[in-house]
Amino acid sequence: MPELPEVETIARDIRPHLEGARIRSARLFKPDILRGIKRPAFERGLTGRRVSAVGRRAKHLVIELDSGSRMVIRPGMTGAVLTEQRPGAGGRSGRSGSRSGERERHDVLHLQLSTGVLVRYRDVRRLGGIYLLNPEQWLKYDASLGPEPLAESFTPGVLATMLQGSRLAVKKAIMDQKKLVGVGNIYASEALWMAQIDPSRESRRITLEESGRLHGAIVDVLSRSIEGRGTTFRDYRTGTGEPGDFQGRLAVYGREREPCLRCGRRIVMTHAIDARSSYFCPGCQG
């Protein structure tokens, strides 16, 4: 599913088209995507509201409204948020398309904005979810998540404390969204390779020096992936509808049996650590 860099890229792409605009209409086509709210209340809660801010929390897109509520979109594996300018409409232009304004096959939600921009949320397999949270619900949601890895408050000491005393494999620990948000399978594998740490090591066995290296690797790989507009293997698209560019820069993920870029040993893939595809080098991550 999209991780921190992918959702951050979407937020940055669509922000100029949403912030300050009023939602003239909200049309939900697939109500099974909603979490904790019914379609009539969801559409009423959006219609007529002005978008105050567009951001990201963890792996979720957050659209803040002037009512104080927030629409939170969890894209899942196949979700995409796109904008397009309706032909002949004023305002800032987004993605153009010959079928502008028409519902496409996998569209889940349309938001028509006062600027003429149409916001589409499409989800081929509908594995994502959409929430509309009031201020109290938002605070509860926010408090349930771990720290943001690109925030200044996320220091090497914070990571070291998180790992201390945990019997979890270190890869599984840094992917736990209650401990640290935004890091998924791809970037966990990449960061652990950069830090030269075996992903199956118990977290409590990670030394202070190693956790310092891991902290730097997490921040580095997430930052570089944002610059590369995320990683696309199949479904992920940016807010402009294009694939990401970072997949060609991955050092270990998806490179099973290829030579390690650092020591030359063949990269290994296993499902034994957390039932996911974990890639590592047995030569320099021992």
ZIWOPE-V221933 format. One record per pair of residues at least 12 apart in sequence whose ideal C-beta (glycine too) atoms are under 10 Angstrom apart, sorted by sequence separation. I is the first residue (numbers start at 1). J is the second residue. D is the distance in Angstrom with one decimal. If there is no record, write none. Layout:
I/J/D + I/J/D
//
This chain:
27/39/9.7 + 28/40/9.4 + 31/43/10.0 + 51/63/6.1 + 52/64/4.6 + 53/65/9.1 + 60/72/5.1 + 61/73/4.3 + 82/94/7.6 + 83/95/5.9 + 84/96/6.0 + 85/97/9.3 + 88/100/9.7 + 89/101/9.4 + 108/120/8.4 + 109/121/4.1 + 110/122/9.8 + 146/158/9.5 + 147/159/9.1 + 162/174/8.2 + 171/183/9.5 + 175/187/9.0 + 230/242/9.9 + 231/243/9.0 + 232/244/4.3 + 255/267/4.7 + 256/268/6.9 + 257/269/8.2 + 267/279/5.7 + 268/280/6.1 + 26/39/9.7 + 51/64/7.2 + 52/65/6.2 + 53/66/9.9 + 57/70/9.0 + 60/73/6.4 + 61/74/8.0 + 82/95/5.5 + 84/97/5.3 + 87/100/5.7 + 107/120/5.5 + 108/121/5.1 + 109/122/8.4 + 166/179/8.4 + 174/187/9.0 + 175/188/5.2 + 197/210/5.7 + 229/242/7.6 + 230/243/8.4 + 231/244/5.1 + 232/245/8.1 + 254/267/9.0 + 256/269/4.0 + 267/280/7.2 + 268/281/7.3 + 28/42/6.1 + 49/63/9.6 + 50/64/9.9 + 51/65/6.4 + 52/66/5.3 + 58/72/9.6 + 60/74/5.0 + 61/75/7.0 + 86/100/5.5 + 87/101/8.2 + 106/120/9.4 + 107/121/7.4 + 108/122/6.1 + 109/123/8.9 + 159/173/9.6 + 162/176/8.9 + 171/185/8.5 + 174/188/5.5 + 175/189/9.9 + 196/210/8.2 + 197/211/9.0 + 229/243/8.5 + 230/244/3.4 + 231/245/8.4 + 232/246/8.2 + 233/247/6.2 + 253/267/9.1 + 255/269/8.7 + 256/270/9.5 + 267/281/5.8 + 268/282/5.6 + 28/43/6.0 + 49/64/9.8 + 50/65/6.9 + 51/66/7.8 + 52/67/9.0 + 55/70/9.2 + 57/72/7.5 + 59/74/6.9 + 60/75/8.0 + 82/97/8.8 + 84/99/9.3 + 85/100/7.4 + 86/101/5.5 + 101/116/9.9 + 106/121/9.7 + 107/122/4.9 + 108/123/5.1 + 147/162/8.6 + 159/174/8.0 + 173/188/9.3 + 195/210/6.6 + 229/244/4.8 + 230/245/7.7 + 231/246/4.5 + 232/247/5.8 + 252/267/5.8 + 254/269/8.7 + 266/281/8.1 + 267/282/8.7 + 268/283/9.6 + 26/42/7.4 + 27/43/7.2 + 49/65/4.2 + 50/66/4.3 + 52/68/8.8 + 56/72/10.0 + 58/74/8.9 + 59/75/7.7 + 84/100/5.4 + 100/116/9.8 + 102/118/9.6 + 104/120/7.4 + 106/122/4.5 + 107/123/8.7 + 108/124/9.8 + 146/162/7.9 + 163/179/8.8 + 172/188/8.5 + 195/211/8.7 + 197/213/7.4 + 228/244/6.5 + 229/245/5.3 + 230/246/5.9 + 231/247/4.8 + 251/267/9.1 + 252/268/9.6 + 253/269/9.3 + 265/281/5.5 + 266/282/8.1 + 267/283/9.5 + 26/43/4.6 + 46/63/9.0 + 48/65/9.7 + 49/66/5.8 + 50/67/8.8 + 53/70/9.0 + 54/71/9.9 + 59/76/9.4 + 84/101/8.1 + 101/118/5.8 + 103/120/8.9 + 105/122/8.4 + 106/123/6.4 + 162/179/5.3 + 163/180/9.9 + 171/188/5.1 + 174/191/7.2 + 195/212/8.8 + 196/213/7.1 + 197/214/6.1 + 228/245/4.5 + 229/246/7.0 + 230/247/8.7 + 231/248/9.2 + 233/250/9.7 + 252/269/9.5 + 264/281/9.1 + 265/282/6.1 + 266/283/8.5 + 268/285/9.3 + 25/43/8.2 + 26/44/8.4 + 28/46/9.1 + 48/66/9.5 + 49/67/5.5 + 52/70/9.3 + 61/79/8.9 + 63/81/9.3 + 100/118/6.7 + 104/122/6.7 + 106/124/4.8 + 108/126/6.8 + 162/180/6.6 + 170/188/8.8 + 171/189/7.3 + 174/192/8.0 + 195/213/4.1 + 196/214/9.4 + 226/244/9.9 + 227/245/8.9 + 228/246/3.5 + 231/249/8.7 + 263/281/6.4 + 265/283/3.3 + 267/285/9.9 + 26/45/8.2 + 27/46/9.8 + 46/65/7.3 + 48/67/9.2 + 49/68/9.9 + 94/113/9.5 + 101/120/9.8 + 103/122/9.8 + 105/124/8.7 + 106/125/8.7 + 194/213/7.8 + 195/214/4.3 + 225/244/7.9 + 227/246/8.2 + 228/247/8.5 + 231/250/7.0 + 262/281/7.0 + 263/282/9.6 + 264/283/7.4 + 265/284/7.2 + 23/43/9.8 + 26/46/3.9 + 27/47/9.6 + 45/65/7.9 + 49/69/7.8 + 51/71/9.2 + 61/81/6.3 + 106/126/8.4 + 108/128/8.2 + 159/179/9.3 + 171/191/9.1 + 194/214/8.3 + 195/215/8.5 + 197/217/8.6 + 225/245/9.2 + 226/246/8.7 + 228/248/8.4 + 233/253/9.2 + 260/280/9.2 + 261/281/8.8 + 263/283/4.4 + 264/284/9.3 + 265/285/9.4 + 25/46/8.6 + 26/47/5.2 + 46/67/9.3 + 92/113/9.8 + 94/115/9.2 + 97/118/9.2 + 109/130/6.9 + 159/180/7.5 + 170/191/9.9 + 171/192/6.0 + 192/213/9.8 + 195/216/7.6 + 196/217/9.0 + 225/246/4.6 + 228/249/6.2 + 233/254/7.1 + 256/277/8.4 + 258/279/9.7 + 260/281/4.1 + 262/283/8.1 + 263/284/4.4 + 265/286/9.8 + 23/45/9.8 + 24/46/10.0 + 25/47/6.0 + 26/48/9.3 + 45/67/7.4 + 49/71/9.3 + 82/104/9.9 + 91/113/7.6 + 93/115/9.4 + 94/116/9.3 + 95/117/9.5 + 108/130/7.7 + 158/180/8.7 + 170/192/6.9 + 191/213/9.4 + 192/214/7.0 + 194/216/8.0 + 195/217/4.3 + 224/246/7.2 + 225/247/9.6 + 227/249/9.7 + 228/250/9.9 + 231/253/8.2 + 259/281/9.1 + 260/282/8.9 + 262/284/5.3 + 263/285/9.3 + 23/46/5.2 + 24/47/7.4 + 25/48/9.1 + 26/49/8.9 + 46/69/8.7 + 89/112/9.6 + 91/114/7.8 + 92/115/6.2 + 93/116/8.7 + 94/117/5.2 + 95/118/9.3 + 97/120/9.4 + 191/214/6.3 + 194/217/3.7 + 195/218/8.3 + 231/254/9.3 + 254/277/8.3 + 256/279/6.5 + 260/283/6.1 + 261/284/9.9 + 262/285/9.3 + 23/47/6.1 + 24/48/7.8 + 45/69/6.1 + 89/113/9.3 + 90/114/9.6 + 91/115/2.9 + 92/116/8.6 + 93/117/8.0 + 94/118/7.8 + 175/199/10.0 + 179/203/9.4 + 191/215/9.0 + 193/217/8.0 + 194/218/8.6 + 225/249/8.1 + 253/277/8.1 + 255/279/6.5 + 259/283/9.8 + 260/284/6.4 + 22/47/9.5 + 23/48/6.7 + 46/71/6.8 + 82/107/9.5 + 89/114/9.8 + 90/115/6.9 + 91/116/4.6 + 92/117/6.9 + 94/119/8.3 + 95/120/8.8 + 149/174/8.7 + 170/195/9.3 + 174/199/9.3 + 191/216/8.9 + 192/217/7.4 + 195/220/9.8 + 221/246/9.1 + 224/249/7.1 + 225/250/9.1 + 253/278/9.1 + 254/279/6.9 + 260/285/8.8 + 22/48/6.9 + 23/49/5.3 + 45/71/8.2 + 80/106/8.7 + 86/112/8.0 + 89/115/7.4 + 90/116/5.6 + 91/117/6.1 + 94/120/9.8 + 154/180/7.8 + 171/197/8.8 + 188/214/10.0 + 191/217/4.1 + 192/218/9.2 + 194/220/6.8 + 195/221/9.9 + 252/278/9.6 + 253/279/5.1 + 255/281/9.5 + 22/49/7.0 + 23/50/7.6 + 54/81/9.8 + 79/106/9.6 + 86/113/9.4 + 89/116/2.5 + 154/181/9.7 + 170/197/6.2 + 171/198/8.9 + 172/199/8.4 + 176/203/10.0 + 190/217/7.7 + 191/218/4.6 + 194/221/6.4 + 252/279/4.7 + 253/280/9.8 + 22/50/4.8 + 23/51/7.0 + 78/106/8.0 + 80/108/9.9 + 81/109/9.0 + 83/111/9.2 + 85/113/9.9 + 88/116/8.1 + 89/117/7.7 + 146/174/9.7 + 170/198/7.9 + 171/199/3.6 + 172/200/9.1 + 173/201/9.9 + 190/218/9.0 + 191/219/8.7 + 193/221/9.1 + 221/249/9.4 + 251/279/9.3 + 252/280/6.6 + 21/50/7.1 + 22/51/7.7 + 42/71/8.6 + 79/108/8.0 + 86/115/9.4 + 87/116/8.9 + 89/118/8.9 + 169/198/8.9 + 170/199/6.3 + 171/200/7.2 + 173/202/9.0 + 174/203/8.5 + 191/220/7.9 + 192/221/9.9 + 221/250/9.1 + 250/279/8.9 + 252/281/6.7 + 20/50/7.0 + 21/51/5.6 + 81/111/9.8 + 83/113/8.5 + 85/115/8.2 + 86/116/4.8 + 146/176/7.2 + 151/181/9.8 + 169/199/6.4 + 170/200/7.9 + 171/201/8.6 + 173/203/4.5 + 187/217/9.3 + 188/218/8.4 + 190/220/9.2 + 191/221/5.2 + 221/251/8.7 + 251/281/9.2 + 19/50/9.2 + 20/51/6.7 + 85/116/5.8 + 86/117/7.4 + 146/177/6.2 + 149/180/6.0 + 169/200/5.0 + 170/201/5.2 + 172/203/8.3 + 173/204/9.6 + 187/218/7.3 + 190/221/4.7 + 191/222/8.2 + 18/50/9.9 + 19/51/5.6 + 20/52/8.3 + 83/115/9.8 + 84/116/9.5 + 85/117/5.8 + 86/118/5.9 + 145/177/5.9 + 146/178/5.4 + 147/179/8.4 + 148/180/8.5 + 149/181/7.1 + 150/182/7.9 + 169/201/6.8 + 170/202/7.3 + 171/203/9.3 + 189/221/9.5 + 190/222/9.2 + 18/51/4.6 + 19/52/7.3 + 20/53/9.6 + 84/117/7.0 + 85/118/7.7 + 144/177/8.6 + 145/178/6.8 + 146/179/4.7 + 147/180/6.3 + 148/181/6.0 + 149/182/5.8 + 169/202/6.7 + 170/203/4.9 + 173/206/8.9 + 188/221/9.3 + 252/285/8.8 + 17/51/9.4 + 18/52/9.6 + 19/53/6.3 + 83/117/5.3 + 84/118/5.3 + 144/178/6.9 + 145/179/9.5 + 146/180/4.6 + 147/181/7.0 + 148/182/6.8 + 149/183/6.4 + 168/202/7.2 + 169/203/7.3 + 170/204/9.3 + 187/221/5.3 + 190/224/9.3 + 18/53/8.9 + 19/54/5.8 + 73/108/9.6 + 83/118/7.0 + 84/119/8.5 + 145/180/9.2 + 146/181/5.1 + 147/182/9.6 + 167/202/5.5 + 168/203/5.3 + 170/205/8.2 + 183/218/6.4 + 186/221/8.9 + 187/222/6.1 + 190/225/8.4 + 15/51/9.2 + 18/54/5.1 + 19/55/9.9 + 73/109/8.5 + 82/118/8.7 + 83/119/5.4 + 84/120/7.2 + 145/181/5.1 + 146/182/8.9 + 166/202/7.4 + 167/203/7.2 + 168/204/8.8 + 170/206/5.7 + 182/218/9.2 + 14/51/9.9 + 17/54/8.9 + 35/72/8.7 + 82/119/7.4 + 83/120/7.5 + 145/182/9.4 + 146/183/9.6 + 166/203/3.9 + 167/204/6.4 + 187/224/10.0 + 15/53/8.2 + 16/54/8.9 + 71/109/9.2 + 81/119/6.9 + 82/120/4.8 + 149/187/9.2 + 163/201/9.9 + 165/203/8.0 + 166/204/5.6 + 167/205/9.4 + 180/218/8.0 + 183/221/9.0 + 187/225/6.8 + 15/54/4.3 + 35/74/8.2 + 81/120/7.2 + 82/121/8.1 + 163/202/9.1 + 164/203/7.7 + 165/204/5.6 + 166/205/9.8 + 183/222/7.4 + 186/225/8.4 + 14/54/6.2 + 15/55/8.0 + 23/63/9.4 + 33/73/9.2 + 71/111/8.9 + 80/120/7.9 + 81/121/5.3 + 82/122/7.2 + 163/203/4.1 + 164/204/6.3 + 166/206/9.2 + 170/210/8.8 + 174/214/7.5 + 182/222/6.9 + 13/54/9.6 + 33/74/9.5 + 80/121/7.4 + 81/122/8.2 + 162/203/7.9 + 163/204/6.8 + 170/211/9.0 + 174/215/9.9 + 190/231/9.4 + 11/53/9.8 + 12/54/8.6 + 23/65/8.0 + 79/121/6.7 + 80/122/5.3 + 81/123/9.7 + 149/191/9.4 + 163/205/8.9 + 164/206/8.6 + 11/54/5.5 + 12/55/9.6 + 22/65/10.0 + 33/76/9.2 + 79/122/7.2 + 80/123/7.4 + 160/203/10.0 + 163/206/5.1 + 10/54/9.3 + 11/55/5.8 + 12/56/8.9 + 19/63/9.3 + 22/66/8.7 + 78/122/8.4 + 79/123/4.3 + 80/124/8.6 + 159/203/10.0 + 163/207/9.8 + 164/208/9.6 + 170/214/7.5 + 174/218/6.9 + 186/230/9.8 + 187/231/8.4 + 11/56/4.7 + 18/63/6.7 + 19/64/9.2 + 26/71/9.3 + 78/123/5.5 + 79/124/8.3 + 163/208/9.7 + 186/231/5.8 + 10/56/8.0 + 11/57/9.9 + 18/64/9.9 + 33/79/8.8 + 75/121/8.4 + 77/123/8.9 + 78/124/4.1 + 79/125/9.0 + 160/206/7.9 + 8/55/9.0 + 9/56/9.4 + 14/61/8.2 + 75/122/9.9 + 76/123/6.5 + 77/124/8.6 + 78/125/4.7 + 79/126/8.4 + 159/206/9.1 + 160/207/9.0 + 163/210/9.1 + 164/211/8.9 + 184/231/9.9 + 186/233/8.6 + 7/55/9.7 + 8/56/5.2 + 15/63/9.6 + 23/71/9.6 + 63/111/8.8 + 73/121/6.3 + 75/123/7.3 + 76/124/9.6 + 77/125/6.6 + 78/126/7.8 + 79/127/7.5 + 80/128/9.5 + 160/208/5.7 + 163/211/5.8 + 7/56/5.0 + 11/60/9.8 + 14/63/8.8 + 74/123/9.9 + 76/125/7.5 + 78/127/6.0 + 79/128/4.0 + 159/208/10.0 + 160/209/9.9 + 162/211/8.6 + 6/56/9.8 + 7/57/9.0 + 11/61/5.8 + 71/121/9.7 + 73/123/9.4 + 76/126/7.7 + 77/127/5.1 + 78/128/7.5 + 79/129/8.9 + 160/210/9.2 + 161/211/9.1 + 5/56/10.0 + 7/58/8.1 + 8/59/9.5 + 10/61/6.0 + 11/62/7.8 + 76/127/3.5 + 77/128/7.9 + 79/130/9.2 + 157/208/9.0 + 160/211/4.3 + 163/214/8.4 + 4/56/7.4 + 7/59/5.4 + 11/63/9.0 + 75/127/8.6 + 76/128/3.3 + 156/208/8.1 + 159/211/5.3 + 160/212/7.6 + 4/57/10.0 + 6/59/8.0 + 7/60/6.7 + 8/61/9.3 + 74/127/9.0 + 75/128/4.9 + 76/129/7.1 + 156/209/9.8 + 158/211/9.7 + 159/212/8.1 + 199/252/9.9 + 4/58/7.4 + 5/59/9.9 + 7/61/5.7 + 74/128/5.0 + 75/129/9.0 + 157/211/8.8 + 160/214/9.2 + 3/58/9.4 + 4/59/6.3 + 7/62/9.4 + 73/128/6.8 + 74/129/4.6 + 75/130/9.8 + 156/211/6.3 + 157/212/9.1 + 159/214/6.6 + 160/215/8.0 + 3/59/5.9 + 63/119/8.9 + 73/129/7.8 + 74/130/7.5 + 156/212/4.5 + 159/215/4.7 + 190/246/9.6 + 2/59/6.1 + 72/129/8.3 + 73/130/5.4 + 74/131/7.7 + 155/212/9.8 + 156/213/9.0 + 158/215/8.2 + 159/216/9.9 + 193/250/9.4 + 194/251/7.1 + 1/59/6.8 + 2/60/9.5 + 72/130/7.2 + 73/131/8.0 + 156/214/8.5 + 157/215/8.8 + 193/251/5.7 + 194/252/8.7 + 2/61/9.3 + 71/130/6.7 + 72/131/4.3 + 156/215/4.3 + 159/218/7.7 + 187/246/9.7 + 190/249/9.4 + 193/252/4.1 + 51/111/9.0 + 61/121/9.1 + 71/131/7.1 + 72/132/7.8 + 155/215/7.4 + 156/216/7.7 + 159/219/9.9 + 186/246/9.0 + 190/250/6.2 + 192/252/8.3 + 193/253/8.4 + 70/131/8.0 + 71/132/5.4 + 72/133/6.1 + 154/215/7.8 + 186/247/9.0 + 189/250/8.5 + 190/251/6.1 + 191/252/9.8 + 11/73/10.0 + 49/111/10.0 + 51/113/7.8 + 69/131/9.8 + 70/132/7.5 + 71/133/7.9 + 189/251/9.0 + 190/252/6.1 + 193/255/9.7 + 10/73/8.9 + 18/81/9.7 + 46/109/9.1 + 50/113/9.7 + 51/114/9.8 + 69/132/5.9 + 70/133/5.2 + 156/219/9.8 + 187/250/9.4 + 189/252/5.6 + 190/253/5.8 + 47/111/9.2 + 50/114/8.4 + 69/133/6.3 + 70/134/8.4 + 154/218/8.6 + 186/250/7.2 + 189/253/4.6 + 10/75/7.6 + 17/82/10.0 + 18/83/7.5 + 46/111/6.8 + 47/112/9.5 + 67/132/9.9 + 68/133/9.7 + 69/134/5.2 + 70/135/8.3 + 72/137/9.5 + 154/219/7.8 + 188/253/9.0 + 189/254/9.0 + 7/73/8.7 + 17/83/4.5 + 43/109/9.4 + 48/114/9.9 + 68/134/7.0 + 69/135/7.2 + 72/138/8.1 + 149/215/8.5 + 186/252/9.6 + 187/253/8.2 + 189/255/9.8 + 196/262/8.0 + 7/74/9.0 + 14/81/6.0 + 16/83/9.0 + 17/84/9.1 + 42/109/9.1 + 61/128/9.9 + 65/132/8.8 + 67/134/8.3 + 68/135/4.8 + 70/137/8.5 + 186/253/4.9 + 193/260/8.2 + 196/263/9.6 + 7/75/6.8 + 13/81/8.5 + 14/82/7.9 + 15/83/10.0 + 17/85/8.4 + 51/119/9.4 + 60/128/9.3 + 67/135/9.1 + 68/136/9.7 + 69/137/8.4 + 70/138/5.2 + 150/218/9.0 + 151/219/10.0 + 185/253/7.6 + 186/254/8.2 + 193/261/8.8 + 194/262/9.2 + 6/75/7.8 + 10/79/9.3 + 13/82/8.8 + 14/83/5.3 + 60/129/8.9 + 61/130/9.6 + 62/131/9.6 + 63/132/9.7 + 69/138/7.7 + 72/141/7.1 + 149/218/5.3 + 150/219/6.5 + 193/262/8.0 + 10/80/7.8 + 11/81/8.8 + 13/83/7.9 + 21/91/7.6 + 60/130/9.8 + 68/138/8.4 + 149/219/6.3 + 200/270/8.2 + 10/81/5.4 + 21/92/8.8 + 60/131/8.4 + 62/133/9.1 + 70/141/8.6 + 199/270/8.8 + 2/74/9.1 + 7/79/9.7 + 10/82/9.0 + 20/92/9.9 + 70/142/9.5 + 149/221/9.9 + 150/222/6.1 + 200/272/7.4 + 201/273/9.8 + 1/74/8.4 + 2/75/5.0 + 149/222/6.1 + 150/223/6.8 + 200/273/5.0 + 1/75/6.9 + 2/76/8.1 + 7/81/9.3 + 17/91/8.2 + 18/92/9.9 + 29/103/6.4 + 34/108/9.6 + 64/138/8.8 + 148/222/9.9 + 149/223/9.6 + 193/267/8.7 + 199/273/5.6 + 200/274/9.2 + 1/76/5.6 + 2/77/8.0 + 17/92/5.8 + 33/108/5.2 + 34/109/9.5 + 198/273/9.4 + 199/274/8.6 + 1/77/4.8 + 2/78/9.6 + 16/92/6.3 + 17/93/8.4 + 18/94/9.5 + 27/103/8.1 + 30/106/9.0 + 32/108/9.2 + 33/109/7.5 + 62/138/8.5 + 150/226/8.4 + 1/78/8.7 + 2/79/7.5 + 17/94/4.9 + 29/106/9.6 + 30/107/8.4 + 31/108/9.3 + 1/79/8.4 + 2/80/9.1 + 16/94/8.7 + 17/95/9.3 + 29/107/6.0 + 30/108/4.6 + 189/267/9.8 + 200/278/7.8 + 28/107/10.0 + 29/108/5.9 + 30/109/8.0 + 62/141/9.6 + 199/278/5.2 + 14/94/7.8 + 27/107/9.0 + 28/108/7.1 + 29/109/7.0 + 62/142/9.4 + 189/269/9.4 + 199/279/8.5 + 200/280/8.2 + 13/94/8.9 + 14/95/9.7 + 27/108/9.9 + 28/109/5.3 + 29/110/7.6 + 57/138/9.2 + 60/141/8.9 + 199/280/5.4 + 13/95/9.3 + 27/109/7.1 + 28/110/8.3 + 198/280/6.6 + 26/109/7.2 + 27/110/4.6 + 28/111/9.8 + 58/141/9.6 + 197/280/8.8 + 198/281/9.4 + 26/110/7.4 + 27/111/8.1 + 57/141/8.0 + 58/142/9.3 + 189/273/9.9 + 196/280/9.9 + 198/282/8.5 + 201/285/9.1 + 25/110/7.7 + 26/111/5.5 + 27/112/7.9 + 57/142/6.5 + 60/145/9.0 + 188/273/9.8 + 196/281/8.5 + 200/285/9.5 + 201/286/9.9 + 25/111/7.5 + 26/112/7.9 + 46/132/7.3 + 58/144/9.7 + 59/145/9.8 + 188/274/9.2 + 192/278/8.7 + 193/279/7.6 + 198/284/9.9 + 199/285/7.4 + 24/111/8.4 + 25/112/4.6 + 45/132/5.1 + 58/145/5.2 + 189/276/9.2 + 192/279/9.2 + 193/280/6.3 + 196/283/9.9 + 198/285/5.0 + 23/111/5.4 + 24/112/4.8 + 25/113/9.2 + 33/121/8.1 + 42/130/7.7 + 44/132/9.7 + 45/133/9.9 + 57/145/6.7 + 58/146/8.0 + 188/276/9.0 + 189/277/8.2 + 192/280/6.7 + 193/281/6.4 + 196/284/5.5 + 197/285/6.2 + 198/286/6.2 + 23/112/7.3 + 24/113/6.5 + 42/131/9.3 + 43/132/9.6 + 45/134/8.8 + 185/274/8.4 + 189/278/6.1 + 190/279/8.6 + 192/281/9.9 + 196/285/5.6 + 197/286/9.6 + 21/111/9.2 + 22/112/9.9 + 23/113/6.2 + 24/114/5.6 + 33/123/6.6 + 42/132/5.4 + 58/148/7.8 + 188/278/8.2 + 189/279/4.8 + 195/285/8.6 + 196/286/8.6 + 21/112/9.9 + 22/113/6.8 + 23/114/7.7 + 24/115/9.5 + 30/121/9.6 + 41/132/7.7 + 57/148/7.8 + 185/276/5.1 + 186/277/9.4 + 188/279/9.9 + 189/280/6.9 + 193/284/8.2 + 194/285/9.9 + 21/113/4.1 + 22/114/4.0 + 24/116/9.5 + 29/121/9.7 + 30/122/9.8 + 56/148/8.9 + 184/276/9.1 + 185/277/6.7 + 193/285/6.4 + 18/111/8.3 + 20/113/9.6 + 21/114/5.3 + 22/115/8.4 + 25/118/9.8 + 26/119/9.4 + 28/121/9.2 + 29/122/9.8 + 30/123/7.7 + 33/126/5.6 + 35/128/9.6 + 36/129/9.2 + 37/130/8.6 + 185/278/7.6 + 186/279/9.1 + 192/285/6.8 + 20/114/9.2 + 21/115/4.8 + 32/126/6.4 + 33/127/9.4 + 35/129/4.6 + 36/130/9.7 + 37/131/7.3 + 185/279/9.2 + 18/113/7.0 + 20/115/8.4 + 21/116/9.2 + 33/128/6.5 + 34/129/7.5 + 35/130/6.7 + 36/131/6.1 + 37/132/5.3 + 17/113/7.4 + 21/117/6.7 + 23/119/8.5 + 30/126/6.1 + 33/129/6.2 + 34/130/5.6 + 35/131/5.0 + 36/132/8.0 + 37/133/8.9 + 18/115/8.9 + 32/129/9.5 + 33/130/5.3 + 34/131/7.8 + 35/132/9.0 + 36/133/8.2 + 17/115/7.3 + 21/119/9.2 + 34/132/8.1 + 35/133/9.7 + 17/116/9.9 + 18/117/7.6 + 31/130/9.8 + 175/274/7.4 + 17/117/4.8 + 30/130/9.6 + 37/137/9.9 + 16/117/9.8 + 17/118/9.6 + 18/119/6.8 + 36/137/8.0 + 172/273/6.7 + 173/274/9.9 + 175/276/8.5 + 17/119/7.5 + 28/130/8.2 + 171/273/5.6 + 172/274/4.6 + 14/117/9.1 + 169/272/9.5 + 170/273/9.3 + 171/274/6.4 + 172/275/9.7 + 169/273/5.2 + 172/276/9.1 + 14/119/7.1 + 168/273/10.0 + 169/274/6.6 + 171/276/8.7 + 26/132/9.9 + 168/274/8.9 + 172/278/9.5 + 171/278/6.1 + 127/235/9.8 + 169/278/8.8 + 171/280/8.7 + 125/235/8.6 + 124/235/6.9 + 123/235/9.5 + 122/237/9.2 + 60/177/9.9 + 59/177/7.6 + 58/177/5.8 + 119/239/9.8 + 60/181/9.1 + 120/241/9.7 + 58/180/9.4 + 59/181/7.1 + 60/182/9.7 + 58/181/3.6 + 59/182/5.9 + 57/181/7.3 + 58/182/5.5 + 59/183/9.1 + 56/181/9.6 + 57/182/9.0 + 58/183/9.6 + 59/184/7.0 + 1/127/7.7 + 2/128/9.2 + 56/182/8.4 + 1/128/8.2 + 8/150/8.4 + 4/148/8.2 + 95/239/8.3 + 97/241/8.7 + 4/149/7.1 + 5/150/9.7 + 94/239/8.5 + 95/240/5.8 + 96/241/10.0 + 4/150/7.5 + 94/240/7.9 + 95/241/5.3 + 94/241/9.6 + 95/242/9.4 + 80/235/7.7 + 82/237/7.5 + 78/234/8.6 + 79/235/8.3 + 80/236/7.7 + 81/237/8.9 + 82/238/9.0 + 83/239/6.8 + 84/240/9.9 + 77/234/8.6 + 78/235/4.6 + 79/236/9.0 + 80/237/4.7 + 81/238/9.5 + 82/239/6.6 + 83/240/8.2 + 84/241/8.8 + 77/235/6.0 + 78/236/8.7 + 79/237/9.4 + 80/238/8.6 + 81/239/6.1 + 82/240/7.6 + 83/241/9.2 + 76/235/9.3 + 77/236/8.6 + 78/237/9.8 + 80/239/8.4 + 82/241/5.4 + 75/235/9.2 + 75/236/8.3 + 80/241/7.6 + 75/237/9.8 + 3/175/9.4 + 8/182/8.4 + 7/182/7.9 + 6/182/9.8 + 4/181/7.2 + 5/182/8.2 + 3/181/9.7 + 4/182/3.0 + 6/184/9.2 + 61/239/9.3 + 3/182/6.1 + 4/183/6.8 + 5/184/9.8 + 2/182/10.0 + 3/183/6.6 + 4/184/7.9 + 6/186/9.5 + 3/184/3.9 + 5/186/9.1 + 2/184/8.1 + 3/185/8.0 + 5/187/7.4 + 1/184/6.5 + 3/186/6.3 + 4/187/7.4 + 1/185/8.8 + 2/186/9.9 + 3/187/5.6 + 1/186/9.9 + 3/188/9.0 + 54/239/9.7 + 4/218/9.8 + 8/222/8.5 + 12/226/8.3 + 5/221/8.6 + 9/225/8.6 + 13/229/8.6 + 5/222/5.8 + 8/225/8.9 + 9/226/6.4 + 12/229/9.1 + 4/222/5.6 + 5/223/8.4 + 8/226/5.4 + 9/227/9.6 + 3/222/8.1 + 5/224/8.5 + 6/225/8.0 + 9/228/8.9 + 10/229/9.7 + 5/225/3.7 + 6/226/9.0 + 9/229/5.0 + 10/230/8.3 + 4/225/8.1 + 5/226/4.6 + 8/229/9.6 + 9/230/4.8 + 18/239/9.9 + 3/225/8.0 + 4/226/7.9 + 5/227/8.7 + 8/230/8.1 + 17/239/8.5 + 5/228/7.7 + 6/229/8.4 + 7/230/8.4 + 16/239/9.8 + 5/229/7.9 + 6/230/3.8 + 13/237/9.9 + 14/238/9.4 + 15/239/8.4 + 5/230/4.8 + 6/231/6.9 + 13/238/5.5 + 14/239/4.3 + 4/230/9.3 + 5/231/7.2 + 6/232/8.3 + 10/236/9.1 + 12/238/8.9 + 13/239/2.6 + 14/240/8.8 + 3/230/8.1 + 9/236/9.0 + 10/237/8.4 + 12/239/7.3 + 13/240/5.3 + 2/230/7.2 + 3/231/7.9 + 9/237/9.6 + 10/238/6.4 + 11/239/7.5 + 13/241/9.2 + 2/231/8.9 + 7/236/9.7 + 9/238/5.2 + 10/239/4.4 + 13/242/9.2 + 2/232/9.7 + 6/236/5.3 + 9/239/6.8 + 10/240/9.3 + 5/236/9.8 + 6/237/9.0 + 9/240/9.3 + 6/238/8.0 + 7/239/9.9 + 2/235/8.7 + 3/236/9.3 + 9/242/9.8 + 1/235/9.1 + 2/236/5.5 + 1/236/8.7 + 2/237/9.6 + 9/244/7.0 + 9/245/10.0 + 9/246/9.7 + 6/244/6.6 + 5/244/7.9 + 6/246/9.1 + 5/246/7.1 + 2/244/9.4
//
